[in-house]
Amino acid sequence: MSTDIEKAPEALQQLVADSDTGGRKPVGLTARVIFGVALLWTLFQYWYASPLPFELGFGILNDTEARAIHLAFALFLAFLAWPAFKRSPRNRVPLFDWLLAFVAAFAGAYVMIYYAELAMRPGSPNTVDVVVSVVGLVLLLEATRRAVGWPMAVLALLFLAYCMLGPWLPEVVAHRGASLNRLISHMWLTTEGVYGIALGVSAGTIFVYVLFGALLDRGGGGNYMMQVSFAALGHLRGGPAKVAVVSSALNGTISGSSVANVVSGGIFTIPLMKKAGYGGVKAGAIETMSSVDGQIMPPVMGAAAFLMVEYVGIPYSDIVKHAFLPAILSYIGLFYIVHLEAVKLGMQPIVKRTQTPLRDRVMRNALGVTGTIVLVCAVYYLILGFKAVLGPVAPYAVGALVVTLYLVAVWQAASCPDLQTDIDIDNPRPLQTWPTVRAGLHFIMPIGILIWCLMVEEMSPALAAFWAVTSLAVLMATQHPLIALFRRVPMGNAWRESFDSVVEGFHNGARNMIGIGVATATAGIVVGGITLTGLGLRMTEFVELVSQGSVILMLLFVAISCLVIGLGVPTTANYVLVATLMAPVVVELGAQSGLIIPLIAVHMFVFYYGIMADITPPVGLATFAASAISGEDSLQTGIQGFIYASRTLILPFIWIFNPQILLINVDDLGETLRVIAASILAMLLFAAITMNWFRVKSRWWEGVLLGMAVILLFRPDVFMDQLAPEYRDAPAAEVFDIARDKPDDGRVIFVLQGTTLEGKDLTKTVAVQLGAKGEDGRKRLDEAGLRLVGLGEQMQVAQVRFGSRAAKSGFEQGWDVVSVKVPSGRASPHWFYLPALLLVAFVWWNQGRRVPAPRALKAA
């Protein structure tokens, strides 16, 4: 549990525990056992994520073994940490729960313990296999009911029943059915069900990122981000709301729990927002939206982002790149909303800071920003120089540089007053921005190491997190002793307290992972049911029937499905379920409509709408937490939050039709900057429309003009498509030359024609993303998983490699290539930004004529 959450009232701490870490608070030996097992789990995951097993040749585990150990720990702790019912004891663990914990842990580890024997009888389980698997499934569902909630447990149970009852179901969803032995083998004894991709990502990647967030929060990083936000924004009009937005964005880079974010920041920001004049409902809604949106903020993005790597098949660095602009847009929109609320309500700052001359403020901020940029660039090029010049010994030089920077940062922290541990709600005091920033610069280093390893070194997400966690553990163990040393004061128990904080952070990381581990395992039941019964193919027909070929209706159906499933399922599991069912459907039906929808765009669509379920009435837990702090009705808070969320809800629909919002198909720096600037302006205008306020209260026709500007800025291609098509058709025989000439990470667009398994003749448009530029177009396509064969002037898909980018994009073996689409050479759609700017300028000028004069304001 984070240090900020520990300051919350006991009822709120219990709400976070019930949601994230387990509602039991045993004492004595039981507490020590839970603590020790959680710590042992963390040490195992830390070892598994590290390069040490391969360096030492010891403790190397394959994926299935690691997943089994991961699930065994999660199940054992779930039965000890979560009581069976609300009336069950919370200060001790009943004997029956101890029994369930040990049996569940054995069932979870069964595939590892008897790995060799099970490999000798694939698909032919013996009686013991069946009994253990059935018991394991039952106990997994019970652990899910306790730790995640009954809706997900019921959903998994329905899928198990669906697998067994196939022949007796209505024809539209009927299937051949599965025997008990086949069902058990599929769900528990292979990697198609419980031990599938979702649990694998939880074991291999998610755990170390949750651990990173827990350590950074325990070390003081969360409080540092809150204090910096308050120092920079607390003295502004509507400052507490702006602090909530910015601090949640910063915390969102490391935390994936909406409820914990609401409680840790909301205990300060919500009362301050009420004091500023926002009112309890709006204050709770602002904090809820700020905290929920933390899950979309790179580089961590909750846990579902790591699953995207497996489902989409692109590097994590690309996931971060695609997620960056939408996250920034969402937070900028919310920041502008709270500003407009403050303007509409005529708020004044609640914190008075001594005014310094404008020239001094500009100079100080300019020096701070430019100094930061210069330092980052210097470190970047210095490390590149080390790697170029020193070769094999470069890591030692880089390590020495990192240690030096850390010592300088701690020395700076020692020269500043200690950060406040909280904010005085009754009498908030102003803070100076740059001294507050300097007081915790060392907290930025582990985040910088994580981003460097992910984006520059392009390490695997797990290995990048390992190095970030290692650096963070060293920081936590040394920061207080070093600060005492630099200040020349007695260290006292600084070393012991620092070591204890590291251990506590490791324990918190495991406790935060219990629910995620159980949820991803249960999601495997649903995924296994889909693959076992072929439900995915039927979903295509069903969604096509519901949408009647309309892409908009199809997307609305998917969005509603995410919101409904998310009412009782956490974000990670929600993403797994809907992405497995719906993402291929959206890509396929879009292709049949001639719309090229990048797979990452669909998965981001599902991800965003899954997150929105945390605020959707009547179940959103984040809303309950915020309303408990504000003392207002949770339904009203949820409705207000959903209104604020509209600026986030429109983004997925926009990037489906304009992938440039995800920085896809952006060719150069100039185009990138235009897209970013236009998108930011469009989001600000959309926020102004939803608030019915720009410079003053908007008239209806001004809202219409601003709406037209939003469309022109977000979707300039809509209007350009009326003048000239984006692509022209090239003969299929030219495909290899076209692939050869594409830039790095370029894509080739095909028009395919063929017959489906159901005997339906179709024509669809699909695209495959290529890798690095090369001289052989055939080879580039082959590396993407696509092999073509020429038949005279015709081309045919000869092979689609399983799991490749081509397979995920909808290519099918045996289909004919009708044509290849290449750019038509039309003018840039960005020319339509100009009329949008003219519309905005006109509304700005017209409203400026209604802005009250300063003297009138003073008289009022």
FIGUZA-442982 format. One record per residue (C-alpha): x, y, z. Coordinates in pm, whole numbers, padded with zeros to 5 digits, always signed. Example, Ala and Ser with C-alpha at 12.3 -4.5 7.8 and 13.67 -1.06 7.14 Angstrom:
BEGIN
+01230-00450+00780;+01367-00106+00714;
This chain:
BEGIN
+00000+00000+00000;+00143+00336-00096;+00258+00590+00156;-00004+00840+00036;-00285+00588+00071;-00177+00525+00431;-00275+00887+00504;-00632+00822+00388;-00917+00739+00627;-00941+00373+00720;-01256+00320+00511;-01075+00438+00198;-00772+00227+00276;-01006-00070+00305;-01165+00014-00031;-00823+00015-00200;-00729-00309-00023;-01052-00481-00126;-00990-00371-00483;-00615-00418-00525;-00430-00600-00247;-00674-00805-00042;-00908-00702+00238;-00760-00919+00513;-00531-00769+00777;-00412-01065+00982;-00159-01033+01260;+00113-01247+01413;+00250-01553+01238;-00014-01543+00963;+00086-01190+00865;+00451-01292+00855;+00371-01594+00636;+00178-01380+00386;+00456-01122+00389;+00723-01388+00337;+00538-01566+00055;+00472-01234-00120;+00840-01142-00087;+00945-01483-00218;+00715-01438-00519;+00870-01100-00594;+01224-01238-00570;+01130-01519-00809;+00985-01274-01061;+01287-01046-01024;+01515-01343-01095;+01302-01455-01390;+01311-01107-01548;+01687-01075-01505;+01965-01200-01736;+02121-01387-01443;+01975-01733-01518;+02133-01728-01864;+02459-01576-01741;+02496-01833-01461;+02335-02126-01640;+02113-02189-01340;+01740-02153-01277;+01642-02127-01645;+01269-02185-01685;+01061-02223-01997;+00743-02020-02040;+00507-02290-01914;+00708-02352-01597;+00728-01981-01517;+00354-01937-01574;+00276-02229-01344;+00488-02090-01060;+00336-01746-01114;-00018-01884-01093;+00064-02098-00788;+00183-01792-00595;-00117-01585-00708;-00371-01850-00606;-00203-01918-00270;-00199-01550-00177;-00551-01488-00312;-00705-01731-00065;-00502-01585+00223;-00547-01216+00137;-00915-01206+00035;-01192-01324+00268;-01460-01549+00122;-01751-01324+00220;-01809-00981+00372;-01888-01142+00707;-01574-01359+00702;-01300-01272+00954;-01046-01019+00833;-00794-01037+01116;-00716-01406+01067;-00721-01677+00800;-00965-01963+00866;-00829-02316+00846;-01044-02393+00541;-00885-02106+00349;-00540-02239+00437;-00646-02573+00290;-00780-02410-00026;-00461-02205-00061;-00232-02510-00053;-00454-02717-00283;-00486-02430-00533;-00111-02368-00529;-00045-02737-00600;-00298-02739-00884;-00145-02424-01028;+00206-02569-01017;+00095-02914-01140;+00198-02859-01503;+00548-02766-01385;+00589-03045-01130;+00481-03312-01378;+00596-03135-01693;+00787-03432-01836;+00507-03680-01769;+00241-03455-01922;+00457-03408-02231;+00447-03785-02285;+00066-03798-02294;-00053-03487-02482;-00429-03476-02515;-00469-03799-02316;-00495-03700-01949;-00512-03973-01688;-00749-03974-01392;-00513-03775-01169;-00467-03512-01442;-00843-03473-01476;-00906-03451-01101;-00629-03197-01041;-00740-02989-01340;-01105-02984-01236;-01010-02886-00882;-00774-02622-01019;-01043-02469-01240;-01294-02461-00953;-01046-02299-00716;-00935-02052-00983;-01298-01942-01028;-01334-01907-00650;-01014-01703-00626;-01144-01487-00911;-01473-01432-00731;-01285-01313-00424;-01006-01106-00578;-01163-00978-00900;-01537-01005-00850;-01822-01237-00928;-01895-01100-01281;-01568-01232-01420;-01605-01564-01244;-01957-01604-01386;-01834-01508-01734;-01564-01776-01722;-01816-02030-01594;-02048-01948-01883;-01769-02009-02133;-01693-02346-01973;-02061-02435-02000;-02063-02313-02361;-01776-02548-02444;-01960-02846-02299;-02312-02773-02424;-02235-02686-02786;-02459-02943-02961;-02765-02840-02758;-02740-02465-02818;-02929-02258-03081;-02793-02303-03431;-02636-01957-03452;-02394-02038-03167;-02399-02419-03174;-02077-02618-03214;-01960-02977-03192;-01897-02960-02818;-01607-03088-02614;-01566-03389-02389;-01446-03341-02032;-01102-03479-02115;-01063-03251-02417;-01188-02948-02224;-00955-03015-01931;-00654-03070-02154;-00724-02752-02345;-00787-02534-02040;-00541-02661-01777;-00278-02887-01931;-00177-02683-02236;-00096-02320-02312;-00425-02267-02498;-00631-02187-02190;-00537-02078-01838;-00162-02090-01912;-00200-01888-02231;-00064-01558-02355;-00234-01341-02092;-00086-01533-01797;+00247-01544-01979;+00259-01167-02012;+00155-01133-01647;+00441-01360-01539;+00701-01231-01780;+00637-00858-01795;+00350-00711-01596;+00485-00817-01258;+00814-00629-01284;+00635-00311-01397;+00390-00330-01109;+00692-00384-00883;+00859-00077-01035;+00555+00137-00957;+00528+00001-00603;+00894+00069-00532;+00887+00421-00675;+00580+00506-00471;+00726+00356-00152;+01051+00543-00211;+00871+00879-00232;+00832+00921-00608;+00453+00953-00596;+00468+01224-00331;+00741+01402-00530;+00519+01417-00839;+00231+01552-00632;+00448+01820-00471;+00599+01929-00803;+00251+01958-00955;+00132+02164-00658;+00438+02389-00671;+00393+02456-01043;+00014+02491-01056;-00131+02527-00706;-00120+02909-00716;-00319+02933-01041;-00693+02985-01080;-00848+02641-01039;-00505+02526-00924;-00611+02218-00720;-00791+02071-01022;-00491+02138-01243;-00269+01973-00981;-00498+01669-00989;-00469+01644-01367;-00092+01686-01390;-00002+01476-01085;-00227+01194-01209;-00059+01213-01549;+00282+01186-01383;+00172+00906-01150;+00009+00734-01446;+00354+00678-01598;+00426+00429-01320;+00091+00315-01178;-00184+00105-01328;-00447+00121-01052;-00724+00374-01098;-00860+00326-00747;-00520+00368-00581;-00452+00679-00789;-00783+00834-00683;-00723+00771-00314;-00354+00864-00299;-00404+01198-00476;-00771+01261-00408;-00737+01285-00030;-00557+01614-00095;-00690+01742-00427;-01065+01679-00381;-01097+01882-00057;-00882+02157-00212;-01100+02160-00525;-01410+02192-00309;-01244+02477-00122;-01162+02647-00454;-01528+02633-00556;-01565+02334-00789;-01819+02155-00571;-01801+01797-00453;-01946+01630-00763;-01717+01807-01008;-01416+01767-00778;-01472+01393-00754;-01530+01363-01128;-01211+01555-01211;-01000+01338-00981;-01162+01022-01116;-01097+01113-01479;-00741+01223-01400;-00665+00896-01224;-00837+00668-01474;-00653+00831-01762;-00328+00743-01585;-00360+00399-01741;-00323+00541-02091;-00006+00736-02012;+00319+00581-02146;+00556+00423-02070;+00377+00178-01836;+00009+00223-01936;-00132-00008-01673;-00081-00369-01770;-00276-00420-02092;-00012-00245-02303;+00227-00537-02254;-00038-00773-02383;-00057-00564-02700;+00301-00660-02779;+00191-01023-02804;-00144-00965-02972;-00032-00703-03225;+00320-00835-03282;+00511-00505-03274;+00787-00387-03035;+00689-00219-02711;+00867+00097-02823;+00614+00118-03108;+00326+00073-02862;+00458+00369-02663;+00498+00578-02978;+00141+00510-03092;-00003+00574-02743;+00183+00898-02676;-00023+01158-02865;-00371+01029-02762;-00265+01027-02396;-00131+01380-02419;-00446+01494-02598;-00667+01342-02332;-00484+01516-02049;-00462+01848-02232;-00836+01832-02293;-00909+01763-01926;-00668+02037-01816;-00850+02286-02039;-01187+02166-01910;-01092+02235-01548;-00955+02574-01653;-01281+02664-01827;-01475+02547-01521;-01266+02781-01307;-01326+03070-01548;-01702+03004-01566;-01730+02989-01187;-01519+03301-01141;-01267+03125-00915;-00969+03294-00757;-00645+03118-00652;-00661+02964-00303;-00283+02984-00265;-00118+03324-00286;+00240+03324-00407;+00464+03628-00382;+00465+03781-00726;+00802+03813-00892;+00861+04037-01194;+00752+03879-01521;+01101+03917-01662;+01252+03720-01374;+00991+03444-01406;+01043+03411-01780;+01419+03407-01739;+01410+03149-01460;+01174+02918-01645;+01367+02956-01969;+01693+02870-01794;+01533+02570-01625;+01380+02430-01944;+01682+02494-02166;+01918+02361-01898;+01714+02042-01878;+01715+02000-02256;+02091+02062-02275;+02159+01812-01996;+01942+01540-02153;+02105+01590-02493;+02453+01590-02339;+02386+01263-02156;+02235+01108-02469;+02528+01190-02695;+02784+01110-02425;+02642+00758-02387;+02637+00712-02764;+03000+00828-02770;+03095+00577-02500;+02936+00297-02703;+03110+00405-03023;+03457+00455-02875;+03488+00213-02584;+03320-00092-02732;+03297-00382-02481;+03387-00166-02179;+03124+00098-02262;+02872-00042-02007;+03117+00033-01726;+03160+00392-01845;+02782+00431-01874;+02741+00288-01525;+02996+00536-01388;+02809+00821-01559;+02477+00709-01410;+02629+00687-01061;+02780+01034-01100;+02448+01183-01212;+02275+01013-00919;+02522+01153-00668;+02481+01502-00816;+02101+01470-00798;+02111+01355-00435;+02354+01638-00354;+02101+01879-00504;+01824+01721-00294;+02039+01759+00018;+02080+02130-00051;+01701+02178-00058;+01447+02148+00225;+01284+01806+00253;+00967+01762+00052;+00644+01790+00245;+00482+01454+00309;+00136+01596+00249;-00053+01914+00160;-00220+02122+00431;-00581+02118+00312;-00701+02381+00560;-00414+02624+00507;-00222+02529+00190;+00115+02698+00154;+00272+02794-00178;+00583+02613-00296;+00858+02737-00522;+00869+02531-00840;+01237+02482-00913;+01349+02417-00553;+01074+02155-00532;+01190+01999-00860;+01552+01991-00738;+01450+01823-00413;+01364+01499-00593;+01556+01494-00919;+01696+01153-00834;+01343+01004-00862;+01348+01084-01234;+01655+00868-01297;+01489+00521-01272;+01212+00641-01505;+01480+00771-01743;+01661+00437-01728;+01338+00256-01807;+01263+00480-02105;+01623+00457-02230;+01624+00077-02215;+01286+00056-02387;+01317+00323-02653;+01690+00357-02727;+01841+00019-02645;+01514-00152-02752;+01545-00415-02482;+01255-00644-02409;+01001-00482-02173;+01089-00728-01896;+01466-00670-01918;+01418-00292-01931;+01202-00311-01619;+01464-00531-01447;+01731-00263-01487;+01486+00009-01381;+01384-00189-01070;+01749-00256-00987;+01841+00112-01011;+01534+00204-00807;+01619-00045-00531;+01970+00103-00510;+01821+00453-00496;+01583+00359-00215;+01861+00191-00018;+02101+00485-00044;+01910+00812-00084;+01853+00889+00285;+02204+00792+00403;+02360+00997+00122;+02142+01300+00197;+02245+01277+00562;+02609+01249+00453;+02588+01553+00226;+02417+01752+00501;+02678+01634+00752;+02417+01519+01002;+02405+01185+01189;+02266+00900+00981;+02096+00731+01274;+01885+00442+01143;+01887+00568+00784;+02043+00250+00641;+01800+00021+00824;+01498+00231+00733;+01609+00244+00369;+01651-00133+00356;+01310-00182+00516;+01151+00045+00254;+01297-00170-00024;+01163-00486+00136;+00824-00327+00191;+00819-00213-00173;+00892-00568-00288;+00608-00693-00069;+00368-00427-00202;+00454-00521-00560;+00346-00881-00499;+00028-00780-00318;-00068-00553-00609;-00015-00841-00852;-00241-01101-00691;-00559-00981-00858;-00387-00929-01193;-00237-01278-01188;-00572-01438-01109;-00757-01221-01363;-00520-01303-01650;-00544-01674-01571;-00924-01657-01576;-00916-01458-01898;-00734-01759-02039;-01049-01966-01980;-01248-01730-02201;-00976-01721-02468;-00950-02099-02453;-01324-02129-02496;-01308-01909-02806;-01029-02113-02966;-01183-02448-02870;-01528-02374-03012;-01446-02145-03304;-01660-01870-03154;-01437-01606-03313;-01556-01697-03661;-01919-01678-03553;-01858-01336-03397;-01763-01200-03740;-02097-01308-03881;-02284-01181-03575;-02123-00836-03573;-02168-00809-03949;-02538-00885-03903;-02575-00632-03620;-02384-00355-03798;-02530-00422-04144;-02190-00348-04295;-02159-00007-04125;-01815+00049-03973;-01953+00313-03735;-02222+00078-03602;-01962-00197-03569;-01735+00030-03364;-02027+00141-03147;-02110-00224-03080;-01748-00292-02978;-01737+00018-02756;-02059-00079-02578;-01929-00435-02534;-01615-00298-02366;-01818-00079-02132;-02059-00359-02040;-01790-00623-01981;-01583-00368-01791;-01862-00318-01537;-01738-00622-01350;-01400-00703-01507;-01070-00518-01450;-00905-00336-01737;-00646-00601-01816;-00896-00886-01835;-01145-00667-02020;-00883-00594-02283;-00796-00964-02324;-01159-01066-02364;-01274-00798-02605;-00948-00791-02803;-00966-01168-02853;-01328-01157-02961;-01359-00825-03139;-01023-00701-03269;-00998-00955-03554;-01366-00890-03634;-01313-00514-03668;-01006-00560-03889;-01184-00816-04108;-01508-00625-04152;-01316-00302-04209;-01113-00478-04480;-01432-00601-04646;-01556-00240-04649;-01236-00122-04815;-01117+00050-04495;-00761-00024-04389;-00765-00030-04009;-00421-00087-03851;-00435-00365-03594;-00280-00144-03326;-00561+00109-03382;-00822-00156-03303;-00640-00276-02993;-00597+00080-02867;-00970+00132-02931;-01055-00166-02711;-00803-00058-02448;-00946+00293-02415;-01305+00183-02386;-01210-00087-02135;-01054+00178-01913;-01366+00395-01932;-01556+00121-01748;-01377+00231-01429;-01589+00548-01423;-01907+00421-01589;-02207+00417-01353;-02321+00224-01165;-02016+00005-01088;-01702+00216-01146;-01477+00159-00844;-01271+00472-00910;-01591+00677-00893;-01686+00513-00561;-01348+00606-00417;-01375+00968-00533;-01732+01007-00406;-01629+00859-00070;-01369+01136-00036;-01596+01415-00164;-01900+01299+00032;-02120+01324-00278;-02346+01078-00456;-02143+00826-00658;-02400+00814-00942;-02387+01190-00994;-02008+01183-00973;-01997+00905-01232;-02229+01090-01471;-02024+01410-01440;-01705+01209-01495;-01856+01050-01804;-01931+01399-01941;-01570+01498-01882;-01464+01169-02044;-01626+01262-02375;-01299+01416-02494;-01130+01078-02443;-01419+00878-02586;-01404+01049-02925;-01034+00980-02980;-01063+00606-03061;-01322+00676-03331;-01097+00942-03480;-00783+00729-03504;-00970+00441-03663;-01034+00669-03963;-00725+00888-03924;-00437+00674-03793;-00207+00976-03797;-00339+01046-03445;-00141+00734-03350;+00156+00870-03549;+00097+00606-03817;+00168+00701-04182;+00348+01017-04072;+00640+01056-04312;+00865+01329-04172;+00922+01564-03880;+00729+01850-04040;+00421+01636-04090;+00452+01502-03736;+00460+01851-03590;+00158+01957-03798;-00042+01655-03682;+00047+01716-03316;-00032+02089-03331;-00361+02038-03515;-00468+01757-03281;-00395+01964-02970;-00593+02259-03107;-00880+02028-03205;-00891+01878-02855;-00895+02224-02694;-01180+02328-02922;-01375+02011-02850;-01336+02073-02477;-01462+02429-02530;-01766+02295-02717;-01853+02049-02438;-01824+02330-02182;-02015+02575-02405;-01744+02830-02328;-01450+02961-02531;-01357+03317-02431;-01710+03373-02302;-02027+03167-02314;-02067+03040-02669;-02371+03100-02887;-02516+02802-03070;-02376+02902-03408;-02032+02962-03259;-02040+02605-03130;-02127+02487-03481;-01832+02677-03631;-01596+02539-03368;-01732+02192-03439;-01655+02235-03809;-01302+02341-03714;-01263+02029-03498;-01363+01808-03791;-01123+01987-04026;-00837+01949-03778;-00902+01590-03673;-01020+01458-04012;-00879+01673-04295;-00875+01362-04516;-01257+01355-04523;-01265+01666-04738;-00958+01585-04945;-01109+01246-05034;-01394+01434-05205;-01142+01605-05431;-00897+01324-05505;-00849+00963-05389;-00555+00888-05161;-00447+00579-05356;-00449+00447-05710;-00441+00082-05813;-00114-00066-05941;-00089-00407-06112;-00033-00700-05878;+00281-00797-06070;+00456-00481-05943;+00419-00578-05577;+00783-00674-05521;+00910-00348-05667;+00662-00153-05455;+00771-00340-05141;+01136-00277-05223;+01087+00100-05245;+00892+00138-04922;+01078+00316-04637;+01156+00160-04300;+00838+00036-04133;+00639+00128-04444;+00332-00069-04543;+00203-00229-04862;-00171-00223-04927;-00332-00514-05114;-00673-00571-05263;-00744-00944-05223;-01017-01165-05362;-01109-01512-05244;-01357-01747-05084;-01411-01781-04710;-01442-02111-04524;-01820-02065-04538;-01806-02048-04919;-01866-01673-04945;-01681-01482-05219;-01525-01164-05085;-01301-00876-05184;-01112-00701-04908;-00837-00444-04862;-00555-00531-04623;-00211-00390-04546;+00109-00544-04412;+00374-00345-04231;+00730-00408-04348;+01048-00393-04145;+01379-00229-04227;+01437-00107-04582;+01607-00356-04813;+01696-00417-05175;+01474-00722-05216;+01098-00660-05197;+01021-01033-05196;+01242-01078-04890;+01083-00785-04706;+00739-00936-04757;+00866-01275-04648;+01005-01125-04326;+00657-00987-04259;+00518-01341-04293;+00378-01312-04647;+00488-01527-04940;+00345-01460-05286;+00363-01666-05604;+00322-01534-05958;+00081-01695-06200;+00151-01509-06525;+00026-01157-06471;-00158-01269-06158;-00032-01298-05801;-00158-01529-05530;-00096-01557-05155;+00105-01877-05132;+00174-01878-04759;+00091-01672-04449;+00321-01755-04159;+00131-01826-03838;+00148-01543-03586;+00320-01305-03831;+00225-00945-03903;+00063-01061-04225;-00151-01317-04043;-00261-01062-03784;-00353-00819-04064;-00603-01055-04228;-00412-01216-04518;-00538-01562-04612;-00360-01833-04802;-00486-01906-05152;-00646-01567-05211;-00570-01375-05531;-00399-01035-05530;-00627-00814-05741;-00411-00502-05719;-00171-00310-05499;-00261+00039-05382;+00003+00309-05408;-00017+00682-05320;-00194+00885-05585;+00028+01189-05535;-00255+01418-05433;-00198+01734-05229;-00164+01702-04853;-00496+01698-04663;-00329+01930-04412;-00418+02225-04636;-00762+02201-04475;-00604+02314-04148;-00608+02667-04290;-00990+02710-04310;-01010+02554-03964;-00776+02821-03829;-00982+03091-03996;-01300+02962-03830;-01129+02957-03491;-00990+03306-03541;-01333+03438-03635;-01502+03289-03326;-01218+03414-03106;-01254+03766-03246;-01633+03763-03222;-01633+03644-02860;-01362+03896-02779;-01617+04170-02846;-01828+04027-02559;-01548+03993-02306;-01623+04235-02019;-01379+04520-01981;-01140+04496-01686;-01305+04796-01519;-01646+04633-01544;-01507+04315-01394;-01361+04512-01106;-01688+04694-01045;-01876+04366-01047;
